[in-house]
Amino acid sequence: MINWLEQHNKLILIIALFVGAGLRWLQISGSSFWYDEAFSVLIARLSPGQIWDNVVIASIHPPGYYLLLHFWLSLGQSEAAIRTLSALFSLGAIPLVYGLGCWLFNRATGALAALGLALCPFQVYFAQEARMYGLVVFLSVALTWIFLYAVTVKGKWFIWLGYILVAVLGLYAHYFFVFLLIGLHLWLLFDLTRLRSVIWRLVLADSLVALFFLPQVNQALNNTGAYLVGGRAWQTTPHLLSPLTTVFYLVFAHRSPVWLAPIGLFLTLAALLLIFWDGRRRARLERYNELALWFSLLAPIVIVLVISWLIKPIYLERSFAIASPALILLLARGVTAAPKGSPTPYLVIVLVFTFIITLAANVVTPDPAKPPIREAAQMVETGFMEGDVSLHLQDASCIPALWYTPEIPHWLADQGNDWALPEDHRLFGGDVVEWQTAVTGANRLWLTVMPGYNGPEQEAVHQAIEAAYPRLSVKDWGEIQLYLYNLRGVK
């Protein structure tokens, strides 16, 4: 099998690219933008100066992706056009991970890693999101390859320039990128001879990375410091087993069928455990190369876990996209380097079948995280008349509606939520107001409700409106409901 993979590695890469492209653009416009995606495109619609200055108070990410998306919007503003940016970066990561696998180990590993990245449900899912994760995966593979090459081959000056460029771009794309950098530096400590031979080049390169990131440092400290020091935690505290479920998430995301989840979790963890166990018998250089991948995978997770325990939770599983290429490479390596009689290849093969089942399930079932907000907003737009007002009980529907129908002033009912910032809504063309203020002087009320996001405050507002005004119509999509009330009528 390994010989066949070696001989046909380029064919497998071509297949991986075609399959990866098909999966990434299949139904890419099938779902509405959800809150995070709409937040991205609304920020990208601002001027480059506003994006760079981080005028959106609730934005907790650096400006790199938003600036890139700002210029990308000129090519098209449909869901497919906007999400294509992420899909292109995700597709571009496939030949990169192939090259890294070939360089680190052999062509068979590179071919399997390319195929794994093409089929991985996590990669496909976030390739279809207007967020920075496709870009982060691409830059993570590039950084790992160029860092390992620079410190192993003692690269020329242009290799170190490449490292500086990719590291800076990664930090401007996502703050978690620093944890991948830390992981790679920790790996280098296991070979002090090699470290001593590149120490001054590395120190100079890292100093330049810090210098180029300096304009963003103040914002990074403000964004993270404001959350870590004050304010309410919007993430739950991770527990001791969270790293295990995170590894599963980096393979399947959150769309795996319920019955398949325990099988996928077992296969993923069992394969990684065997890969680690088998790796002890391999040659020193092979073990050392594999160790770089283990540090790339585990260091970000462990560091963030400790921060979340000691200070405040920042443990968001999709942010570990930086570690996902290392995971795929380790699984591929487990197949090509397994000793005779090891069950690792069979476990990984079965795992790939669970990939395919998950991808098929994702095609035929709607994504509950992306309700049809587009359809609700367009229905409001179609029926909107002078004297009408559009009110939302959750910013999960209000923010996307501000993108889909910017000519309508969508208002968010104020329930004292500290994450619903009036300044941001006004910047995007909406506002946060008391619901009584919203209906004053209006003729009809379009009320958008997302039942899955309803808390006691939202329920109280909805019940008060129901009790006060006659309902003219209701449209129920399940995850989202649209009510029309006559504000001039008496109930």
N, C-alpha and C positions, 0 to 999 in steps of 0.2 A: 504493500500500500504506500509506504513512504517513498519507494523508488518511483512509483507511478506519479505521486504528487510532485516529486522533484522534476520528472521529465515533462510534466504538463503544467508547470506552475504558471506560465504566462497565459495559457488557455483558461486556467481557473481564475486568474486575475480579471481577464476579459469578461468571463461569466459573472464574476462578483460585481463588476461595474454595471453590467446590463441589468442584473437582478436588483442590485442596490438602487439604480436609477428608477426602475419600474416600481419598486416598493415605496420609494420616497415621493414619487409624484402621483401614486395611486390615491385617488380621493383627497388630494392635498387641499382642495377647496370645499370638501364635503361638510365641514363643520364651521360654525361661527367662531369668530375670535372670542376667547374667554377673557377674563379680567386682565391677566398678565400680558396677553398678546395685545389687547386694545391699549393697555398702558404703554407698551413699547411703541406702537405706531403713533399714539398721541404725542408722546415725547419726541419721536422722530419728526413729527410735523412742525415742531418749533424751529426757531433759527439755530444755526450751529453755535452761535454765541450763548444762547439760552441753554442749549444742551450741555455745552462745556462748563458753564457756570452752575449747572445743576439747580436750576430755578424750581424744579419740581421737588417739593419738600419730601414727599413720600418715596422718592427714588433712592434705593439703597445700593445701586450698582454704579460702577464707573461709566463714563460716557462713550467708551469706544464703540460698542455695538450700536448704540442709538445714533451716533454720528454716521456710521456706515449705513444704517437703515435710512437716515435722512436723505442721503443722496440716491439710495436705491429706490425710494418712493417715486422718483421721476420716471422710472421705467414702467410703473403700473401700481394701482392701489387696490386691486382685488386681493382676496385671500390667497389665491394661487400665486400671484405675482410677488406678494410680500413674503410669503413663506418660502418661495423659491430660493431666497438668499440663504436661509438655513440649510435647505436641501442641497445646495451646491457645495457648501462647506462640508457637510456630512458626507457627500459623495466623494469630495476631494480627499477626505481622510482615508478612504479605502486604499488607493495606491500608496499613500504614505505609510500606512500600517503594514502593507505588503513589503515595502522597501525596508522598513525597520526590522521586521521579522526575518527577512533574508539576511540582512547585515548582522544582526545579533546572533542568529542561529543557523538557519539554512533556508533554502527556497521552499521546501515543503511547509515549514512553519509560516513563512510569509504568505503563501497561497491560502493556507487554512485560516490565518488571521484575517486576510482580506475577505474571504467568504463569510467568516463569522461576523465581521463588522457590517457586512452588507445585510445579513439576515437578522442581526440582533434586534429584538423588539424595542429595546430602550433607544437604540440609535435611530431606528425608523420613526419612532414616535416623536422624538425631539427634532428630527429633521423636518417635521411638518409643523413646527411651532415658530411663530414670530418672536423668538427669544434668542439669547446669545449662546445657547448650549451647542448648537451645531458648530458655531465658530470656535467655541472653547475646546471641543473634541479635536478639531483640526489642528489648533495651535498646541494642544497637549501632545499629540503625536509628534509634531514638528519639534517641539522643545525637547522631548525625551531623546529623539534621534540626534539632534544637533549637540545636545549637552554630552551624551555618551560618546559621540564621535570626537568632540573637542578634547575631552579629558582622557580618552583611550588612545587616540591616534596622535595626540598632541597637535591638534589642528593648527593650520596657518591662521594668520590674523583675520582673514575673511570669514573663517569658520566662527571665530569668536564674535565677529561683528554680526553674523547671523544669529548667534545665541542671544546677543544683546537685543537685537530687533524683535525676535520672537518672544523673549521674556517680557519686554516692554508691552508689546501688543497684547499678550496674555493678561498682564496685570490691568491694562485698560479695558479688557473685555469682562473680567470677573475677578473680584478680590480673592476668591478661593485659589486662584492660580498660584498665589504665594506658597500655599501648602504643598503643591507639586514641586515647586522649586526647593522647598525645605527637604522634602523626601529624597530628591536626587542628590542634594548636598550631603544628607546623612548617609546615603549609600556610599558616597566617595570616601567616607571616614573608615570604611572597612578595608581599604587598601592605602595605607599611609605612604607607601613608596610612590604610588601613582599621584596621591594628593600632593606630596612634596614637589613632584616634578611639574605640577601645573598651578601651584598655589598662587603665585603672583599674577599669572594671567587671569585666574579665576577671580581673585580679589579685585583686580582692575575692571574686569567685565561686570562683576556684581555692583561695583561702585558706579559704573556708568548706567546700569539698569536703574539703580536707586536715583541717580541724578535725573534721568529722563522721566522717572515717575514722580519726581518731586512736585511738579505743578498739581498733581492729583492728591498728594499726601494729606493736605489740609482737609479736603473734602472727604477723603477716606476716613480720617480720624473723626471728623464731625458726624459722618453717616454711621459709622460703627460705634463711636463713643456715645452718641446720643441714645443709641439703642442699648448698649451694654451697661451704661451708667444709670440711665433713667428710662422711664416709660414702661409700658406693659409688655411682657414677653409675648410675642405672637407665635412662637414655636413651643411645643411641649418639650420637656426635658427628656433626652434620650436615655434609654436604660442599657444595661450591660450587654444585652443581646442585639442592640440596634445595629452594630456593624454587620451581623449576619444577615439581617433583613435588608440592609443597604446593599450588600453584595448581590443579593437576589434582585433588588430593584435596578441595579446597574445592568442587569441582563434583560429583565422583563418589563421594566417600568411598572405602571399600575393597571395595565389592561389585561393581565393574564386571567383566564377563566378561573373561577374560584376553586373548582375541583382540581385544576392543574397546578395551582400555586404550591401546595406542599410537595408535589412531585418535583417541580422545578427547583424549589429551595433545596431539597435533598440532593438532587443531581449536581447542582452548582457547588454546594459545600463539600460534598463527597469528592467531586473531581478535584477541587482545589486542595483538599487535604491530601489526596493521593499524589498530586503534582508536587506538593511540598515534600512529602515523604520520599517519593522517587528521586527528587532532586539531590538528596543527600549522597547518592551513589555516583553522581555524575562528576566529570572532571572539574577542577577548580575554576577554570575560566568560564565554563558553562554555568556553574553554580553562581558565580559572581554576576554574570549577565542576567540570570533569572532573578537574582536578589535586587537588581535595579527595578525590575517590574514589581516585585513584592513591596518595595519601599514606595513606588509610585502609587500603588493601590492602597496600601494600609496607612502610610504616614498621614495623608490628609484626613482620613476617617478618624484616626486615633487623636490627632491634634484637635480637631473640631469637637470630638467627644469630650476631651478634657476641658476645653474652654466652656462647653455647654454645661458641664458639671460644676465648674469652679466659679464661673462668672454669670452667664446668662445663656439660654439655649440659642444657638445659631445653626443647629443641625437640620439642614434641609437636604433631603436625599438627592434631588436632581442637581444640586450644586456640586455633587461629587462626580459630575460628568468628566472632570479633569482626570479621574482615575479609571474611567471605563475602558480606554484603549489598552491599558496595562492588563486589565482583567481578561480581555479577549485574547491578547497575546499569550498570557499564561495558559489559557485553555488550549490554544493551538499548540503551544509548546508541550503540553501534557500528552497530546496525541503523538507527536512526532518523536518525542524522546522517552516514551514509556518503555521500561524494561520488558523483556519477554515474560508473558504471563500476567502482566498488569491489567487490571480491568479499566484503567483510565480511558483508553480510546473508546471503549464501548459506552462508558458513561457519557462522554462528550458527544458521541454520535446520537445517543438517545436524547441528550439535551438539545441538539440541533432540531430534532423532530418536535420537541416542545416549542422551539422558536416558531416553527412553521405553523403549528396549531394555534399559537397565540396570535400570529400575524393574520391568519385566516379568520379567527374570532373577531379581531379588531375591524376587519373589513365588513363583516356582516352585522355587527352590533354597534349602536351609537355610543359615542363617548360621553358618559355622564358628566365629565368635567367641562364639557363644551356644549351647553344647552343651546337651543336655536334662538339666541338673542337677536341675530340678524333678522329673522322672520318677524319677531315681535316688534323690533324697531321699525321695520318697513311697514308693518301694519299700522303703527301709530302714524307714520308719515303719510300713508295713503288716506287715512280717515281724519287727519288733523284739520281742524277748522279754527277760524279766528275766535278767540275767547277760550280756547282749550289750553290745558296745562298738562305736562307729562311729569309724573312723579314716580320715583323708584324707592323701594324699601331697602334695597341693598346696592352698594356700589359695584357688586359683581355684575349687575345688569346696567347700571347707570354709566359706568366708564365705557363699555362697548357701545352703548347707544349713542354716546357723544361722538364716537368715531363714525358709526354707520349713518347717522342722521344729524350732522352738525348744525343744520339750519333750524332744528327744533331745540329750544332751551330745556334740556332735561334736568330736573332737580332731584336731589337726594334728600329724603326725609331725615332730618337731624334727630338722632336718638342718643346723642352724647357720646358717640363712638370716637375714640381718640385717633383712629386710623383714617377716618373720613374727613380729610382736611379741606375746608372750604377754599383755601388758596389754590389748591391743585385743581379742584373742580371749576373754579372761575377761570383759571388759565386755559382749561380745555373747552370753555364755553358753557359750563353748567354752574351749579351752586349747591350748597347745602343749607337747607332752610327748615324751619318748623312747618309741619304739614298744613297747619291752619293758615300760615302765611301764604303757602303755595296756592291754596284754593280761593283765597280772598279775591273777589271781583271776577273770578273765572266762571265760564258757563259749563264746561265739561272737564272731567278729570280722567286722564289715562293713567292707570296705576299698574306698574309692573312689579310682580312679586315672584321671588324664587323660594318656594317652600322649603327646600333643603337647607337654605341659609337663614331661615326664620328663627329668631330668638324671641324672648318675651317682649322686648321693646317693639320689634317689628310686628309681632302679632297684635299687640295693643293698638298700634296705629291702624292696622288693617281693620280690626274690629270696630274702632271708633268711626272710620269712614263708612264701613258697612252699615253701622247703626244710624248714621246721619243722612246718607244720600241714597236715592234709588239707583239700583244697578241697571244699566242699559244693555250690557252684553259682557260676556266673558269668553276668552279663548284660552284653552288649557293645553299646553304641550307636554305636561308632566313635570319637567324640571323648571319650567317657567310659565307663569300665568299672566294674562293681560286683561285687566278689568276696565270698563268704561262706565263712569258714573255721571249722572245728571246733577250738577251742583245747584241748579235752579229749582229742582223738584223738592217735594216734601215727602218724607218717608213716614 
